[in-house]
Amino acid sequence: MRKSRFIVLLFSAVLMVFLMSSPTLAAENDHASMIPTTGEASIDPNYGEGTIENSSFRLLANQYLANGKGIISRSGTTVTASANTTARTSVDVIGVRITLQKWDTQKGAWINLSNLGEYKSYGSSIVSGQQKVTVAKGRYRISCFHWVQKGSKVESASSISTYIEVK
């Protein structure tokens, strides 16, 4: 009886060590840690977007800032980030700043990878900008800061795109 318990315990311990060191299971655990715990995955693996309409209830209270959108797309390892901001009427300055973010599996957080540009237009009601960049494999999204200025009044909002995966 004692010998059979010992064999069962020994077998269980060996089985646990084997399962924990299995490359297949380790790969599954690595893949699971790559999945962002914040943000929203894009339905289309090559295209993600976000608007300030979805992210800001303050938008209704704005006198000038009407809309803003950020789009991220990919072709192979080239990511294209584009964004625009629109105002209800012509303003003194209208702008958008695009920041590329990457999911950091070690930190479990989105990190700002690169400022892809700040685009401004004067005496206009719309501005847009676009930048292409080659990236390594991983999950990416863009964060955009949209703003308008009319006289001394400044209105602003942010948008964050859904994320895409570069393989």
C-alpha positions, 0 to 999 in steps of 0.5 A, spaced: 500 500 500 505 504 501 509 503 495 503 504 491 502 511 494 509 512 493 509 510 485 503 514 484 506 521 487 512 520 483 508 519 477 504 525 478 510 529 480 514 527 473 507 528 469 507 535 472 514 537 470 513 534 463 507 538 462 510 544 465 516 544 461 512 542 454 514 546 448 507 546 446 504 549 452 510 554 453 508 557 446 501 557 448 503 561 454 507 566 450 502 567 445 497 568 451 501 573 454 502 577 447 494 578 447 493 585 450 489 586 456 487 593 454 484 596 448 480 593 442 482 588 437 480 590 430 475 585 426 480 586 420 487 584 421 490 589 416 485 595 418 483 599 425 480 605 427 478 610 432 474 616 433 473 621 438 465 620 437 466 614 441 471 616 446 468 623 448 461 625 451 464 632 451 464 632 444 457 635 444 459 641 448 464 643 443 463 649 440 468 648 434 471 641 434 466 636 430 470 630 429 476 626 429 479 619 426 485 615 427 486 609 422 492 604 422 493 599 416 498 594 414 501 591 408 506 586 410 511 589 415 509 597 413 504 600 417 500 606 415 497 611 420 493 616 418 488 621 422 484 627 421 480 633 425 474 637 423 471 643 426 464 645 425 467 652 422 473 655 420 478 656 426 484 659 427 488 653 428 486 645 427 491 640 428 492 632 430 498 629 433 499 621 431 503 617 436 504 609 434 503 605 440 506 597 441 503 592 446 509 590 450 508 583 453 513 584 458 510 590 461 503 588 460 501 595 457 501 599 451 508 603 450 509 610 445 513 607 440 514 613 435 511 620 434 508 620 427 507 627 426 503 633 428 499 636 422 496 643 423 492 647 418 491 655 419 484 658 417 481 651 415 476 647 418 479 640 416 486 637 417 489 630 416 496 627 416 499 620 414 505 617 415 508 610 413 513 606 418 516 599 417 515 595 424 517 588 427 512 583 429 507 585 434 501 588 436 500 596 434 495 601 435 495 609 434 493 614 439 491 621 436 490 628 439 485 632 436 484 640 437 482 646 434 483 653 437 479 659 435 481 666 439 483 664 446 478 658 446 481 651 445 477 644 444 481 638 444 479 630 444 483 624 443 482 617 439 485 610 440 484 606 434 483 598 435 489 594 434 492 590 429 497 585 428 504 585 424 506 577 423 
